[in-house]
């Protein structure tokens, strides 16, 4: 009997090793952004580790966790480390620096997932602006090999957000920028809304929201029914891989009357984790990503019985969209009592 158990145990271990061995665990990607600032200024934001606290995507400003340094902060062999309960921990070491052109770093992330590899930066002057590229080449821990694609997607958004933050620090005041604030868990009252269904590309949703909202407002005005809140997008199914979504674009109404031409739905009262995006709505994907990441870090359980939604508090048709305000609501499970 004992020999049988030992055989089964060894077989299971070998099976797991063979399964994990099917995956390379390789993580390779890059993000590029054109920043309206001189190459020297952009390079300095990356070369000087003391500046990383302003834009490090793995360091939460709300956590109060600071970077720690060793060596010359902007020279070869210098090193910075961070350990944030909400955003993760890791270290970066400068390996090679070529002023205003290239930086090569050794990257080790330990939490929320383990990744080791090289971080490469390139800086290119383009008519007084800077085209900066951040590339990462590494591998996840053996136990995470099957999830390498998920890790890659998360790190890609982290790097994209970091480049956006560097741009916001250096570009002129009238340039497009955004800010993400975590408002925490809040009560959401029941609401009734008229809507149109949208199913299609995520990229097409902003224009659809604009067009459908205008149409709904016109129909409500014709019916003599006032809106009872800001326009909404209520998500029912989103396929990140295919970049598609199925959702309702709606406007809250207080009247109990039925509408001949407009379908009506109700959203029950509940609690939700709320994140506010102030600025251009092209950053909505990043805001959703950090909202979900914060919920995991704070062990807030999502309630998948209810749909997440966006509330468009302030519209902004200007090219930068800096004055737009959007709240993101992620339903959470009720707290058990008794």
Secondary structure, 3 states (H helix, E strand, C coil): CHHHHHHHHHHHHHHHHHHHHCCCCEEEEEEEEEECCCHHHHHHHHHCHHHHHHCCCCCCHHHCCCCEEECCCCCCCCEEEEEECCCEEEEEEEEEEECCCEEEEEEEEEECCCEEEEEEEEEEEECCEEEEEEEEEEEECHHHHHHHHHHHHHHHHHHHHHHHHHHHHHCCCCCCCEEEEEEEEEEECCEEEEEEEEEEEHHHHHHHHHHHHHHHHHHHHHHCCCEEEEEEEEEEEEECCCCEEEEEEEEEECCCCCCCCCEEEEECCEEEEEEEEEECHHHHHHHHHHHHHHHHHCCCCECCCCCCEEEEEECCCCCCCCCCEEEEEEEECCCCCC
